[in-house]
Structures are given as C-alpha cells and as structure tokens.
Amino acid sequence: MANGNLWTHNDSGNEPKIYKIDTLSNSILQTVTVGGATNVDWEDITFDGSNFYVGDFGNNANGNRTDLKIYKFSISAIPSGTNVTVPAASVQVINFSYEDQTNFSPTGSNNTHFDCESIIYQDGELHLFTKDWIDKTTTHYSLPTTAGTYEAVNLETFDVDGLITAADISSMGVIMLLGYESAGGTPFFWILWDYQSGEYFTGNKRRINLGSFFTIGQIEGICFRGTAYGYVSNEKFSTFVPA
C-alpha cells in the first residue's frame, strides 16, 4: 500500500511497469512505466512513506545473477494520468550481491540458496528474505536505502519449511512472510512479532496454512492495509486457478 492505494507489478520478462489498483472494482487506475529500468525478474515492491522500491532480484534460473538490483523512485515523481512514465533521471538504483555468495557457477533451475522474492522497509533499511530452494529456509539480509553498490548483510536464517514469495510489515511492526511448500504444496503465512530490534526471527512465530494450491493458486504478493487487514495476490496456476 502507498498513500491508501494498492500497487503491484508483473513478474520476469514483462515491461518495467507498476500498477495502481482499485480494491473495490479490481480495475487498474494507473499504469506507471519506470524509466530506464528493465524487468529481468521483478519479484516484490515496498514503500517507505515517500519512495517505492522495486526488487529485480529473482535468481531461480541458475542462481548466478550478478546484476541484482532494487529500483528506487519517489511517489511524487509519478506524473498524473492513467498511463505515465517516471523519468529515468528520477530513478535510483541499489545494486547488490550477497555477502556470503562466493560461487557463481550455474546451479540449474530452482536449485539455489540465493533466490529472493521478498522485501520490506523498516527504520531506514531494506530487509530481504530469500527463497531457498535447497534447504527450504529463508535468510534475512539488510541493505541501505541509498543508491550505490553493496553487499547484503546476512542477519539470520529461519526454517520456514517452504519457499518464501513475499513479505510485508504492519504499522504495528508485525511481519508476515508468504509462501508455499515446494512441488505444489500448501500455501502458508508465517507471522512474526515481539522480536528484538532488527532480528525478526528472535520473537514469537506462528504458521498458518491456507489450503490447497488448487483453490488458492501460487501466492506471490502480500501487503497490509493497516494493523490487521491486508491483501494477497497470486499468479495463474496451470489451468486451475486464474491470477
């Protein structure tokens, strides 16, 4: 959510655009092209109250991307209109690698510790949660919010017994991780609260299973609207569940 509106984006290989959605009619209110950007594998979006951050950090094809980045631009840089472009001069880039990834040999599809689909903002930092295809854990990394080139700092790892696809944080500091079990298994939430500052896996944790892939689909996005209400989005799943 940003200024009371719901925003989303497409996955890899699509145009570098974000979309403002009407939550009542499900219609697209505004289509925004991010100038100068490409969509190699966009996976998540977050907002700090003034700026959007769009994560181009999907890395499941071979686990060896060396061009991981986050696009940053102010909501005030978005022109009025239904189909607009943020000027490239208004878009900053946060380039990064993982501090503990030293081997960039191709791993093959869906066979890496260093895929990522989740980002949140808190207290002046960006926080990433990986999608570990091998161990079914998630590792929490932090990054600065300013443009530049960085190594993401490994803070902690948690056994989520699945693949984390999205995250968000409420105004009360409650964090929700969204994901699903591998091989078409159960979608789920992990709820994290009462944690130590910046160490999200140190507090209370609760997992809630959400049902079947065949009714819910492949869940890929989550956001809070307030303290205890929010939205989940899903990709099209085979021929059974539409996006």
C-alpha positions in Angstrom: 0.0 0.0 0.0 1.1 3.6 -0.7 -0.9 6.6 0.3 -4.0 4.5 0.6 -3.7 2.8 -2.7 -2.7 -0.8 -3.7 0.2 -1.1 -6.1 1.5 -4.2 -7.9 3.7 -5.3 -10.8 4.3 -8.2 -13.2 6.9 -10.9 -13.0 10.0 -11.6 -15.1 10.2 -10.7 -18.8 7.4 -8.2 -18.7 7.6 -4.5 -19.1 9.1 -2.4 -16.3 5.7 -1.1 -15.0 3.8 -0.9 -11.7 0.1 -0.6 -11.4 -2.3 1.2 -9.1 -5.3 -1.0 -8.4 -8.8 -0.1 -7.2 -9.5 -2.6 -4.4 -13.3 -2.3 -4.9 -13.6 -2.7 -8.7 -10.3 -4.5 -9.2 -9.6 -2.1 -12.1 -6.3 -0.6 -12.9 -6.3 3.1 -12.0 -2.8 4.0 -13.3 -0.1 2.3 -15.2 3.4 3.6 -14.4 6.5 2.8 -16.5 9.7 3.0 -14.6 12.0 5.0 -16.8 15.4 3.5 -17.6 14.6 0.2 -15.9 14.3 -3.4 -17.2 12.3 -6.2 -15.8 14.8 -9.1 -15.7 12.9 -10.8 -12.8 10.9 -8.3 -10.7 9.7 -10.0 -7.5 8.4 -7.6 -4.9 7.7 -3.9 -4.1 7.8 -1.9 -0.9 7.2 1.7 0.2 8.9 3.8 2.9 6.2 6.6 3.0 7.8 8.6 0.2 9.7 6.2 -2.1 8.9 3.0 -3.9 11.5 0.2 -4.0 11.1 -2.5 -6.7 13.2 -5.6 -6.4 14.7 -7.0 -9.5 16.3 -9.9 -7.6 14.7 -13.1 -8.8 17.5 -15.6 -9.3 16.0 -19.0 -9.7 17.0 -19.7 -13.3 20.6 -20.6 -12.4 21.4 -18.9 -9.1 24.2 -16.9 -10.6 22.9 -13.5 -11.4 25.5 -10.7 -10.9 23.1 -7.9 -11.7 20.7 -8.0 -8.7 19.2 -4.6 -8.1 16.4 -2.5 -6.5 14.9 0.4 -8.3 14.0 3.4 -6.1 11.8 6.4 -7.0 9.6 8.9 -5.2 5.9 8.6 -5.4 5.9 12.4 -6.1 7.9 11.6 -9.3 4.9 9.8 -10.8 3.1 12.2 -13.2 -0.7 12.4 -13.2 -2.6 10.5 -15.8 -3.6 6.9 -16.5 -0.6 5.8 -18.4 2.6 7.6 -17.4 6.4 7.3 -17.1 8.7 8.1 -14.2 11.6 9.9 -15.8 14.8 7.9 -15.8 16.6 10.8 -14.1 14.3 10.3 -11.1 15.0 6.6 -10.7 17.9 5.5 -8.5 19.5 2.0 -8.5 20.6 0.0 -5.5 22.9 -2.7 -6.8 23.9 -5.6 -4.6 25.3 -9.1 -4.1 25.0 -11.4 -1.1 28.0 -11.2 1.3 28.1 -15.0 1.6 27.7 -15.9 -2.1 31.2 -16.7 -3.4 30.3 -19.3 -6.1 28.5 -18.0 -9.2 28.6 -21.2 -11.2 25.2 -22.1 -12.8 23.1 -24.3 -10.5 20.3 -25.1 -12.9 16.7 -24.2 -12.4 15.2 -23.9 -8.9 18.4 -25.1 -7.2 20.0 -22.2 -5.3 20.2 -20.7 -1.8 20.3 -17.2 -3.3 16.9 -16.6 -4.9 14.8 -13.8 -3.4 11.2 -12.6 -3.8 10.6 -10.6 -0.7 11.4 -7.1 0.5 10.2 -4.8 3.3 11.3 -1.4 4.6 11.8 -0.6 8.3 13.8 2.0 10.2 15.8 3.3 7.4 16.9 0.0 5.9 15.7 -2.5 3.4 15.2 -6.1 4.5 15.2 -9.1 2.1 14.0 -12.7 2.8 15.4 -15.3 0.5 13.6 -18.2 -1.3 16.0 -21.1 -0.5 15.1 -23.9 -3.0 17.6 -26.3 -1.4 17.1 -26.0 2.4 13.5 -24.6 2.4 14.7 -21.9 4.8 14.7 -18.1 4.4 17.7 -15.9 5.2 17.1 -12.3 6.3 19.5 -9.8 4.7 19.7 -6.0 5.1 20.7 -3.2 2.7 20.9 0.6 2.7 18.2 2.6 1.0 20.6 4.9 -0.9 21.8 4.3 -4.4 25.1 2.5 -4.7 26.6 -0.9 -4.8 26.6 -3.1 -1.7 26.9 -6.5 -0.2 23.7 -7.5 1.5 24.4 -8.4 5.2 23.3 -11.8 6.4 21.5 -11.3 9.7 19.7 -14.6 10.5 18.1 -17.7 9.0 14.8 -19.4 9.8 13.5 -22.8 8.8 10.2 -22.0 7.2 9.7 -25.5 5.6 8.8 -23.9 2.2 9.5 -21.2 -0.3 9.0 -17.6 0.7 7.5 -15.5 -2.1 6.6 -12.2 -0.4 6.7 -10.2 2.8 5.2 -7.1 4.4 5.2 -5.3 7.8 2.2 -3.7 9.5 2.1 -0.3 11.2 2.5 -2.2 14.5 5.6 -4.0 13.4 4.1 -7.4 12.7 5.8 -9.1 9.8 4.1 -11.6 7.6 6.0 -13.9 5.3 4.0 -15.5 2.5 5.0 -18.8 0.8 4.2 -22.3 -0.3 5.6 -25.8 0.1 7.6 -26.9 -2.9 6.1 -29.2 -5.6 2.7 -27.6 -5.5 2.2 -28.0 -1.7 0.3 -26.0 0.8 0.4 -22.2 0.7 1.0 -20.6 4.1 1.7 -17.4 6.2 4.4 -17.1 8.8 3.6 -14.3 11.3 6.5 -12.8 13.3 6.1 -10.4 16.3 7.7 -9.4 19.6 11.1 -9.8 18.1 14.3 -8.0 19.1 15.1 -4.9 17.0 16.1 -5.9 13.5 16.2 -9.6 14.3 12.9 -10.8 13.2 13.3 -14.5 13.9 14.0 -14.0 17.6 10.4 -13.4 18.8 7.1 -15.2 18.5 6.3 -17.0 15.3 3.2 -18.7 14.0 2.5 -20.5 10.8 -1.0 -20.6 9.3 -1.7 -23.0 6.4 -4.0 -21.6 3.8 -5.5 -24.6 2.0 -4.7 -26.0 -1.4 -2.8 -24.7 -4.5 -5.8 -25.8 -6.5 -8.1 -23.3 -4.8 -5.7 -20.5 -3.7 -3.1 -20.8 -6.5 0.6 -19.8 -6.4 0.6 -16.9 -3.9 3.2 -14.3 -4.8 2.3 -11.0 -3.1 1.2 -9.6 0.2 0.5 -6.2 1.8 -1.1 -4.8 4.9 -3.8 -2.1 4.6 -3.5 -1.3 8.3 -2.8 -3.1 11.5 -4.9 -6.3 10.9 -6.2 -6.2 7.3 -4.4 -6.8 4.0 -4.3 -8.4 0.6 -2.7 -11.4 -1.0 -2.2 -11.8 -4.8 -1.5 -15.0 -6.8 -0.1 -16.0 -10.1 -2.1 -18.1 -12.6 -1.7 -21.7 -11.6 -1.8 -24.1 -14.5 -5.4 -24.1 -15.9 -7.0 -24.5 -12.4 -6.7 -21.0 -10.8 -6.6 -17.7 -12.6 -4.3 -14.8 -11.5 
